Amino acid sequence: MQNKLYFALAGVFLAIAIVVPMVVLVTQAENDLDNYIIIQNPAGMQTNGNVSVPSISEVQEKHQNSYIIIAAVEAVSLPLFLAMIYLGINHIPREPND
């Protein structure tokens, strides 16, 4: 029974490691769309080149916090995933004392 608990926890940590980076990156992309495109050209009109688009370095600078969050989540969840898999495989249940 306890092995199943270890594998269930490993699945939770793996799901966190996979889902959180995707959610953070998609949210960041939506914010970029809202901040750079819609505000600069709300009606979708042709602007004849007078819309300023941020440079690559400015965008990367704004994404730095997102990358730090992703790295922290991965640094915590992947070792926990591996530890739970290890415990699930190598855990030997004790016999109940009679």
Backbone atoms as SQL, in Angstrom:
CREATE TABLE atoms (id INTEGER PRIMARY KEY, chain TEXT, resi INTEGER, resn TEXT, atom TEXT, x REAL, y REAL, z REAL);
INSERT INTO atoms VALUES
  (1, 'A', 1, 'MET', 'N', 0.816, -1.192, 0.000),
  (2, 'A', 1, 'MET', 'CA', 0.000, 0.000, 0.000),
  (3, 'A', 1, 'MET', 'C', 0.860, 1.257, 0.000),
  (4, 'A', 2, 'GLN', 'N', 1.969, 1.190, 0.738),
  (5, 'A', 2, 'GLN', 'CA', 2.810, 2.369, 0.833),
  (6, 'A', 2, 'GLN', 'C', 3.556, 2.623, -0.478),
  (7, 'A', 3, 'ASN', 'N', 3.851, 1.560, -1.231),
  (8, 'A', 3, 'ASN', 'CA', 4.490, 1.746, -2.529),
  (9, 'A', 3, 'ASN', 'C', 3.594, 2.546, -3.463),
  (10, 'A', 4, 'LYS', 'N', 2.296, 2.282, -3.406),
  (11, 'A', 4, 'LYS', 'CA', 1.359, 3.030, -4.247),
  (12, 'A', 4, 'LYS', 'C', 1.360, 4.506, -3.883),
  (13, 'A', 5, 'LEU', 'N', 1.507, 4.794, -2.604),
  (14, 'A', 5, 'LEU', 'CA', 1.564, 6.191, -2.160),
  (15, 'A', 5, 'LEU', 'C', 2.796, 6.882, -2.737),
  (16, 'A', 6, 'TYR', 'N', 3.937, 6.190, -2.709),
  (17, 'A', 6, 'TYR', 'CA', 5.157, 6.768, -3.289),
  (18, 'A', 6, 'TYR', 'C', 4.988, 7.031, -4.786),
  (19, 'A', 7, 'PHE', 'N', 4.388, 6.084, -5.487),
  (20, 'A', 7, 'PHE', 'CA', 4.201, 6.275, -6.926),
  (21, 'A', 7, 'PHE', 'C', 3.172, 7.367, -7.216),
  (22, 'A', 8, 'ALA', 'N', 2.153, 7.488, -6.389),
  (23, 'A', 8, 'ALA', 'CA', 1.173, 8.561, -6.560),
  (24, 'A', 8, 'ALA', 'C', 1.828, 9.922, -6.339),
  (25, 'A', 9, 'LEU', 'N', 2.657, 10.023, -5.309),
  (26, 'A', 9, 'LEU', 'CA', 3.380, 11.278, -5.073),
  (27, 'A', 9, 'LEU', 'C', 4.352, 11.578, -6.211),
  (28, 'A', 10, 'ALA', 'N', 4.989, 10.542, -6.745),
  (29, 'A', 10, 'ALA', 'CA', 5.886, 10.742, -7.885),
  (30, 'A', 10, 'ALA', 'C', 5.110, 11.278, -9.079),
  (31, 'A', 11, 'GLY', 'N', 3.898, 10.756, -9.287),
  (32, 'A', 11, 'GLY', 'CA', 3.068, 11.263, -10.376),
  (33, 'A', 11, 'GLY', 'C', 2.676, 12.720, -10.179),
  (34, 'A', 12, 'VAL', 'N', 2.394, 13.093, -8.944),
  (35, 'A', 12, 'VAL', 'CA', 2.050, 14.493, -8.657),
  (36, 'A', 12, 'VAL', 'C', 3.242, 15.397, -8.949),
  (37, 'A', 13, 'PHE', 'N', 4.424, 15.007, -8.488),
  (38, 'A', 13, 'PHE', 'CA', 5.618, 15.824, -8.730),
  (39, 'A', 13, 'PHE', 'C', 5.963, 15.893, -10.214),
  (40, 'A', 14, 'LEU', 'N', 5.760, 14.814, -10.946),
  (41, 'A', 14, 'LEU', 'CA', 6.001, 14.836, -12.390),
  (42, 'A', 14, 'LEU', 'C', 5.002, 15.759, -13.085),
  (43, 'A', 15, 'ALA', 'N', 3.750, 15.711, -12.668),
  (44, 'A', 15, 'ALA', 'CA', 2.745, 16.603, -13.252),
  (45, 'A', 15, 'ALA', 'C', 3.095, 18.064, -12.985),
  (46, 'A', 16, 'ILE', 'N', 3.552, 18.349, -11.783),
  (47, 'A', 16, 'ILE', 'CA', 3.965, 19.721, -11.465),
  (48, 'A', 16, 'ILE', 'C', 5.134, 20.140, -12.349),
  (49, 'A', 17, 'ALA', 'N', 6.100, 19.243, -12.526),
  (50, 'A', 17, 'ALA', 'CA', 7.278, 19.557, -13.333),
  (51, 'A', 17, 'ALA', 'C', 6.929, 19.786, -14.799),
  (52, 'A', 18, 'ILE', 'N', 5.868, 19.168, -15.283),
  (53, 'A', 18, 'ILE', 'CA', 5.483, 19.324, -16.682),
  (54, 'A', 18, 'ILE', 'C', 4.531, 20.505, -16.881),
  (55, 'A', 19, 'VAL', 'N', 3.567, 20.662, -15.988),
  (56, 'A', 19, 'VAL', 'CA', 2.495, 21.636, -16.202),
  (57, 'A', 19, 'VAL', 'C', 2.918, 23.058, -15.855),
  (58, 'A', 20, 'VAL', 'N', 3.619, 23.253, -14.751),
  (59, 'A', 20, 'VAL', 'CA', 3.931, 24.612, -14.294),
  (60, 'A', 20, 'VAL', 'C', 4.740, 25.408, -15.323),
  (61, 'A', 21, 'PRO', 'N', 5.801, 24.864, -15.928),
  (62, 'A', 21, 'PRO', 'CA', 6.514, 25.659, -16.932),
  (63, 'A', 21, 'PRO', 'C', 5.635, 26.055, -18.120),
  (64, 'A', 22, 'MET', 'N', 4.770, 25.137, -18.548),
  (65, 'A', 22, 'MET', 'CA', 3.884, 25.479, -19.662),
  (66, 'A', 22, 'MET', 'C', 2.931, 26.604, -19.288),
  (67, 'A', 23, 'VAL', 'N', 2.362, 26.522, -18.107),
  (68, 'A', 23, 'VAL', 'CA', 1.418, 27.556, -17.669),
  (69, 'A', 23, 'VAL', 'C', 2.116, 28.905, -17.544),
  (70, 'A', 24, 'VAL', 'N', 3.308, 28.924, -16.978),
  (71, 'A', 24, 'VAL', 'CA', 4.037, 30.181, -16.819),
  (72, 'A', 24, 'VAL', 'C', 4.382, 30.781, -18.182),
  (73, 'A', 25, 'LEU', 'N', 4.856, 29.956, -19.106),
  (74, 'A', 25, 'LEU', 'CA', 5.235, 30.476, -20.421),
  (75, 'A', 25, 'LEU', 'C', 4.029, 30.945, -21.231),
  (76, 'A', 26, 'VAL', 'N', 2.914, 30.227, -21.149),
  (77, 'A', 26, 'VAL', 'CA', 1.715, 30.655, -21.871),
  (78, 'A', 26, 'VAL', 'C', 1.171, 31.948, -21.277),
  (79, 'A', 27, 'THR', 'N', 1.178, 32.057, -19.964),
  (80, 'A', 27, 'THR', 'CA', 0.724, 33.287, -19.321),
  (81, 'A', 27, 'THR', 'C', 1.616, 34.453, -19.704),
  (82, 'A', 28, 'GLN', 'N', 2.917, 34.224, -19.759),
  (83, 'A', 28, 'GLN', 'CA', 3.842, 35.287, -20.158),
  (84, 'A', 28, 'GLN', 'C', 3.592, 35.709, -21.604),
  (85, 'A', 29, 'ALA', 'N', 3.321, 34.758, -22.476),
  (86, 'A', 29, 'ALA', 'CA', 3.046, 35.095, -23.874),
  (87, 'A', 29, 'ALA', 'C', 1.750, 35.890, -24.005),
  (88, 'A', 30, 'GLU', 'N', 0.738, 35.525, -23.234),
  (89, 'A', 30, 'GLU', 'CA', -0.513, 36.290, -23.268),
  (90, 'A', 30, 'GLU', 'C', -0.304, 37.707, -22.760),
  (91, 'A', 31, 'ASN', 'N', 0.516, 37.860, -21.733),
  (92, 'A', 31, 'ASN', 'CA', 0.811, 39.201, -21.230),
  (93, 'A', 31, 'ASN', 'C', 1.563, 40.020, -22.266),
  (94, 'A', 32, 'ASP', 'N', 2.477, 39.378, -22.990),
  (95, 'A', 32, 'ASP', 'CA', 3.191, 40.087, -24.042),
  (96, 'A', 32, 'ASP', 'C', 2.229, 40.560, -25.114),
  (97, 'A', 33, 'LEU', 'N', 1.279, 39.706, -25.493),
  (98, 'A', 33, 'LEU', 'CA', 0.300, 40.084, -26.493),
  (99, 'A', 33, 'LEU', 'C', -0.510, 41.279, -26.015),
  (100, 'A', 34, 'ASP', 'N', -0.955, 41.228, -24.766),
  (101, 'A', 34, 'ASP', 'CA', -1.746, 42.329, -24.217),
  (102, 'A', 34, 'ASP', 'C', -0.934, 43.607, -24.099),
  (103, 'A', 35, 'ASN', 'N', 0.311, 43.495, -23.673),
  (104, 'A', 35, 'ASN', 'CA', 1.115, 44.685, -23.397),
  (105, 'A', 35, 'ASN', 'C', 1.692, 45.333, -24.651),
  (106, 'A', 36, 'TYR', 'N', 2.103, 44.543, -25.638),
  (107, 'A', 36, 'TYR', 'CA', 2.846, 45.102, -26.759),
  (108, 'A', 36, 'TYR', 'C', 2.013, 45.304, -28.010),
  (109, 'A', 37, 'ILE', 'N', 1.021, 44.490, -28.227),
  (110, 'A', 37, 'ILE', 'CA', 0.292, 44.569, -29.488),
  (111, 'A', 37, 'ILE', 'C', -1.041, 45.273, -29.315),
  (112, 'A', 38, 'ILE', 'N', -1.851, 44.821, -28.375),
  (113, 'A', 38, 'ILE', 'CA', -3.195, 45.375, -28.248),
  (114, 'A', 38, 'ILE', 'C', -3.148, 46.817, -27.758),
  (115, 'A', 39, 'ILE', 'N', -2.282, 47.134, -26.794),
  (116, 'A', 39, 'ILE', 'CA', -2.214, 48.505, -26.296),
  (117, 'A', 39, 'ILE', 'C', -1.675, 49.442, -27.368),
  (118, 'A', 40, 'GLN', 'N', -0.717, 48.996, -28.146),
  (119, 'A', 40, 'GLN', 'CA', -0.106, 49.853, -29.150),
  (120, 'A', 40, 'GLN', 'C', -1.029, 50.067, -30.356),
  (121, 'A', 41, 'ASN', 'N', -1.885, 49.094, -30.631),
  (122, 'A', 41, 'ASN', 'CA', -2.744, 49.182, -31.809),
  (123, 'A', 41, 'ASN', 'C', -4.099, 48.562, -31.477),
  (124, 'A', 42, 'PRO', 'N', -4.921, 49.225, -30.644),
  (125, 'A', 42, 'PRO', 'CA', -6.140, 48.603, -30.146),
  (126, 'A', 42, 'PRO', 'C', -7.198, 48.320, -31.204),
  (127, 'A', 43, 'ALA', 'N', -7.283, 49.128, -32.222),
  (128, 'A', 43, 'ALA', 'CA', -8.324, 48.934, -33.222),
  (129, 'A', 43, 'ALA', 'C', -7.876, 48.033, -34.361),
  (130, 'A', 44, 'GLY', 'N', -6.623, 47.634, -34.372),
  (131, 'A', 44, 'GLY', 'CA', -6.104, 46.778, -35.436),
  (132, 'A', 44, 'GLY', 'C', -5.895, 47.525, -36.732),
  (133, 'A', 45, 'MET', 'N', -5.698, 48.823, -36.643),
  (134, 'A', 45, 'MET', 'CA', -5.518, 49.639, -37.848),
  (135, 'A', 45, 'MET', 'C', -4.076, 49.574, -38.320),
  (136, 'A', 46, 'GLN', 'N', -3.896, 49.859, -39.581),
  (137, 'A', 46, 'GLN', 'CA', -2.550, 49.927, -40.119),
  (138, 'A', 46, 'GLN', 'C', -1.917, 51.219, -39.608),
  (139, 'A', 47, 'THR', 'N', -0.721, 51.107, -39.067),
  (140, 'A', 47, 'THR', 'CA', -0.110, 52.266, -38.410),
  (141, 'A', 47, 'THR', 'C', 1.026, 52.880, -39.211),
  (142, 'A', 48, 'ASN', 'N', 1.352, 52.334, -40.338),
  (143, 'A', 48, 'ASN', 'CA', 2.416, 52.852, -41.200),
  (144, 'A', 48, 'ASN', 'C', 3.751, 52.977, -40.480),
  (145, 'A', 49, 'GLY', 'N', 4.030, 52.032, -39.614),
  (146, 'A', 49, 'GLY', 'CA', 5.349, 51.969, -39.008),
  (147, 'A', 49, 'GLY', 'C', 5.550, 52.830, -37.781),
  (148, 'A', 50, 'ASN', 'N', 4.503, 53.444, -37.226),
  (149, 'A', 50, 'ASN', 'CA', 4.730, 54.293, -36.063),
  (150, 'A', 50, 'ASN', 'C', 4.459, 53.581, -34.745),
  (151, 'A', 51, 'VAL', 'N', 4.336, 52.268, -34.763),
  (152, 'A', 51, 'VAL', 'CA', 4.205, 51.489, -33.540),
  (153, 'A', 51, 'VAL', 'C', 5.586, 51.010, -33.147),
  (154, 'A', 52, 'SER', 'N', 5.967, 51.281, -31.902),
  (155, 'A', 52, 'SER', 'CA', 7.289, 50.846, -31.451),
  (156, 'A', 52, 'SER', 'C', 7.171, 49.455, -30.841),
  (157, 'A', 53, 'VAL', 'N', 8.018, 48.578, -31.265),
  (158, 'A', 53, 'VAL', 'CA', 8.061, 47.213, -30.757),
  (159, 'A', 53, 'VAL', 'C', 9.328, 47.093, -29.919),
  (160, 'A', 54, 'PRO', 'N', 9.233, 46.489, -28.738),
  (161, 'A', 54, 'PRO', 'CA', 10.437, 46.381, -27.895),
  (162, 'A', 54, 'PRO', 'C', 11.492, 45.489, -28.538),
  (163, 'A', 55, 'SER', 'N', 12.722, 45.741, -28.177),
  (164, 'A', 55, 'SER', 'CA', 13.810, 44.937, -28.716),
  (165, 'A', 55, 'SER', 'C', 13.839, 43.572, -28.024),
  (166, 'A', 56, 'ILE', 'N', 14.607, 42.682, -28.589),
  (167, 'A', 56, 'ILE', 'CA', 14.733, 41.336, -28.035),
  (168, 'A', 56, 'ILE', 'C', 15.286, 41.389, -26.610),
  (169, 'A', 57, 'SER', 'N', 16.259, 42.239, -26.374),
  (170, 'A', 57, 'SER', 'CA', 16.853, 42.312, -25.029),
  (171, 'A', 57, 'SER', 'C', 15.843, 42.827, -24.004),
  (172, 'A', 58, 'GLU', 'N', 14.973, 43.735, -24.384),
  (173, 'A', 58, 'GLU', 'CA', 13.945, 44.228, -23.462),
  (174, 'A', 58, 'GLU', 'C', 12.948, 43.122, -23.118),
  (175, 'A', 59, 'VAL', 'N', 12.555, 42.353, -24.103),
  (176, 'A', 59, 'VAL', 'CA', 11.625, 41.252, -23.857),
  (177, 'A', 59, 'VAL', 'C', 12.270, 40.196, -22.982),
  (178, 'A', 60, 'GLN', 'N', 13.518, 39.847, -23.252),
  (179, 'A', 60, 'GLN', 'CA', 14.210, 38.849, -22.444),
  (180, 'A', 60, 'GLN', 'C', 14.393, 39.322, -21.008),
  (181, 'A', 61, 'GLU', 'N', 14.616, 40.602, -20.834),
  (182, 'A', 61, 'GLU', 'CA', 14.761, 41.149, -19.486),
  (183, 'A', 61, 'GLU', 'C', 13.457, 41.030, -18.702),
  (184, 'A', 62, 'LYS', 'N', 12.347, 41.239, -19.365),
  (185, 'A', 62, 'LYS', 'CA', 11.048, 41.122, -18.705),
  (186, 'A', 62, 'LYS', 'C', 10.687, 39.664, -18.430),
  (187, 'A', 63, 'HIS', 'N', 11.243, 38.734, -19.174),
  (188, 'A', 63, 'HIS', 'CA', 10.958, 37.313, -18.978),
  (189, 'A', 63, 'HIS', 'C', 11.856, 36.673, -17.930),
  (190, 'A', 64, 'GLN', 'N', 12.810, 37.419, -17.405),
  (191, 'A', 64, 'GLN', 'CA', 13.778, 36.853, -16.468),
  (192, 'A', 64, 'GLN', 'C', 13.089, 36.254, -15.234),
  (193, 'A', 65, 'ASN', 'N', 12.085, 36.932, -14.692),
  (194, 'A', 65, 'ASN', 'CA', 11.387, 36.407, -13.512),
  (195, 'A', 65, 'ASN', 'C', 10.680, 35.100, -13.833),
  (196, 'A', 66, 'SER', 'N', 10.112, 34.995, -15.011),
  (197, 'A', 66, 'SER', 'CA', 9.435, 33.757, -15.405),
  (198, 'A', 66, 'SER', 'C', 10.426, 32.601, -15.481),
  (199, 'A', 67, 'TYR', 'N', 11.599, 32.855, -16.011),
  (200, 'A', 67, 'TYR', 'CA', 12.608, 31.806, -16.112),
  (201, 'A', 67, 'TYR', 'C', 13.096, 31.378, -14.732),
  (202, 'A', 68, 'ILE', 'N', 13.200, 32.325, -13.807),
  (203, 'A', 68, 'ILE', 'CA', 13.633, 31.999, -12.447),
  (204, 'A', 68, 'ILE', 'C', 12.584, 31.129, -11.762),
  (205, 'A', 69, 'ILE', 'N', 11.303, 31.461, -11.946),
  (206, 'A', 69, 'ILE', 'CA', 10.224, 30.659, -11.354),
  (207, 'A', 69, 'ILE', 'C', 10.245, 29.240, -11.922),
  (208, 'A', 70, 'ILE', 'N', 10.407, 29.125, -13.231),
  (209, 'A', 70, 'ILE', 'CA', 10.442, 27.808, -13.872),
  (210, 'A', 70, 'ILE', 'C', 11.628, 26.998, -13.360),
  (211, 'A', 71, 'ALA', 'N', 12.784, 27.623, -13.269),
  (212, 'A', 71, 'ALA', 'CA', 13.979, 26.908, -12.791),
  (213, 'A', 71, 'ALA', 'C', 13.804, 26.439, -11.347),
  (214, 'A', 72, 'ALA', 'N', 13.185, 27.271, -10.519),
  (215, 'A', 72, 'ALA', 'CA', 12.982, 26.893, -9.114),
  (216, 'A', 72, 'ALA', 'C', 12.007, 25.720, -8.999),
  (217, 'A', 73, 'VAL', 'N', 10.931, 25.772, -9.766),
  (218, 'A', 73, 'VAL', 'CA', 9.949, 24.679, -9.721),
  (219, 'A', 73, 'VAL', 'C', 10.579, 23.380, -10.210),
  (220, 'A', 74, 'GLU', 'N', 11.337, 23.450, -11.278),
  (221, 'A', 74, 'GLU', 'CA', 11.992, 22.254, -11.806),
  (222, 'A', 74, 'GLU', 'C', 13.048, 21.730, -10.836),
  (223, 'A', 75, 'ALA', 'N', 13.786, 22.638, -10.196),
  (224, 'A', 75, 'ALA', 'CA', 14.836, 22.223, -9.269),
  (225, 'A', 75, 'ALA', 'C', 14.268, 21.530, -8.037),
  (226, 'A', 76, 'VAL', 'N', 13.028, 21.830, -7.684),
  (227, 'A', 76, 'VAL', 'CA', 12.413, 21.199, -6.520),
  (228, 'A', 76, 'VAL', 'C', 11.639, 19.939, -6.921),
  (229, 'A', 77, 'SER', 'N', 10.846, 20.023, -7.970),
  (230, 'A', 77, 'SER', 'CA', 9.936, 18.919, -8.275),
  (231, 'A', 77, 'SER', 'C', 10.633, 17.706, -8.904),
  (232, 'A', 78, 'LEU', 'N', 11.633, 17.896, -9.721),
  (233, 'A', 78, 'LEU', 'CA', 12.292, 16.745, -10.345),
  (234, 'A', 78, 'LEU', 'C', 13.069, 15.877, -9.348),
  (235, 'A', 79, 'PRO', 'N', 13.846, 16.463, -8.423),
  (236, 'A', 79, 'PRO', 'CA', 14.472, 15.585, -7.415),
  (237, 'A', 79, 'PRO', 'C', 13.446, 14.882, -6.521),
  (238, 'A', 80, 'LEU', 'N', 12.350, 15.562, -6.205),
  (239, 'A', 80, 'LEU', 'CA', 11.312, 14.907, -5.413),
  (240, 'A', 80, 'LEU', 'C', 10.671, 13.764, -6.194),
  (241, 'A', 81, 'PHE', 'N', 10.457, 13.964, -7.485),
  (242, 'A', 81, 'PHE', 'CA', 9.936, 12.901, -8.340),
  (243, 'A', 81, 'PHE', 'C', 10.871, 11.693, -8.328),
  (244, 'A', 82, 'LEU', 'N', 12.158, 11.943, -8.521),
  (245, 'A', 82, 'LEU', 'CA', 13.131, 10.849, -8.538),
  (246, 'A', 82, 'LEU', 'C', 13.221, 10.155, -7.187),
  (247, 'A', 83, 'ALA', 'N', 13.137, 10.923, -6.109),
  (248, 'A', 83, 'ALA', 'CA', 13.183, 10.319, -4.772),
  (249, 'A', 83, 'ALA', 'C', 11.963, 9.433, -4.531),
  (250, 'A', 84, 'MET', 'N', 10.801, 9.868, -4.955),
  (251, 'A', 84, 'MET', 'CA', 9.587, 9.061, -4.755),
  (252, 'A', 84, 'MET', 'C', 9.622, 7.790, -5.598),
  (253, 'A', 85, 'ILE', 'N', 10.132, 7.888, -6.816),
  (254, 'A', 85, 'ILE', 'CA', 10.285, 6.684, -7.651),
  (255, 'A', 85, 'ILE', 'C', 11.250, 5.711, -6.985),
  (256, 'A', 86, 'TYR', 'N', 12.359, 6.232, -6.500),
  (257, 'A', 86, 'TYR', 'CA', 13.345, 5.377, -5.823),
  (258, 'A', 86, 'TYR', 'C', 12.724, 4.697, -4.607),
  (259, 'A', 87, 'LEU', 'N', 12.026, 5.481, -3.786),
  (260, 'A', 87, 'LEU', 'CA', 11.402, 4.892, -2.599),
  (261, 'A', 87, 'LEU', 'C', 10.315, 3.889, -2.973),
  (262, 'A', 88, 'GLY', 'N', 9.560, 4.179, -4.025),
  (263, 'A', 88, 'GLY', 'CA', 8.515, 3.263, -4.451),
  (264, 'A', 88, 'GLY', 'C', 9.061, 1.934, -4.944),
  (265, 'A', 89, 'ILE', 'N', 10.203, 1.967, -5.599),
  (266, 'A', 89, 'ILE', 'CA', 10.798, 0.743, -6.117),
  (267, 'A', 89, 'ILE', 'C', 11.517, -0.030, -5.013),
  (268, 'A', 90, 'ASN', 'N', 12.232, 0.663, -4.159),
  (269, 'A', 90, 'ASN', 'CA', 13.090, -0.006, -3.179),
  (270, 'A', 90, 'ASN', 'C', 12.471, -0.174, -1.800),
  (271, 'A', 91, 'HIS', 'N', 11.297, 0.316, -1.582),
  (272, 'A', 91, 'HIS', 'CA', 10.684, 0.192, -0.261),
  (273, 'A', 91, 'HIS', 'C', 10.164, -1.225, -0.067),
  (274, 'A', 92, 'ILE', 'N', 10.604, -1.858, 1.015),
  (275, 'A', 92, 'ILE', 'CA', 10.159, -3.215, 1.345),
  (276, 'A', 92, 'ILE', 'C', 9.210, -3.094, 2.527),
  (277, 'A', 93, 'PRO', 'N', 7.965, -3.428, 2.338),
  (278, 'A', 93, 'PRO', 'CA', 7.022, -3.301, 3.462),
  (279, 'A', 93, 'PRO', 'C', 7.374, -4.278, 4.576),
  (280, 'A', 94, 'ARG', 'N', 7.198, -3.829, 5.788),
  (281, 'A', 94, 'ARG', 'CA', 7.471, -4.681, 6.942),
  (282, 'A', 94, 'ARG', 'C', 6.282, -5.576, 7.224),
  (283, 'A', 95, 'GLU', 'N', 6.606, -6.753, 7.715),
  (284, 'A', 95, 'GLU', 'CA', 5.559, -7.677, 8.106),
  (285, 'A', 95, 'GLU', 'C', 4.956, -7.213, 9.425),
  (286, 'A', 96, 'PRO', 'N', 3.644, -7.271, 9.567),
  (287, 'A', 96, 'PRO', 'CA', 3.062, -6.862, 10.845),
  (288, 'A', 96, 'PRO', 'C', 3.447, -7.842, 11.950),
  (289, 'A', 97, 'ASN', 'N', 3.685, -7.299, 13.117),
  (290, 'A', 97, 'ASN', 'CA', 4.043, -8.142, 14.268),
  (291, 'A', 97, 'ASN', 'C', 2.784, -8.800, 14.796),
  (292, 'A', 98, 'ASP', 'N', 2.891, -10.076, 15.041),
  (293, 'A', 98, 'ASP', 'CA', 1.728, -10.811, 15.568),
  (294, 'A', 98, 'ASP', 'C', 1.698, -10.777, 17.062);
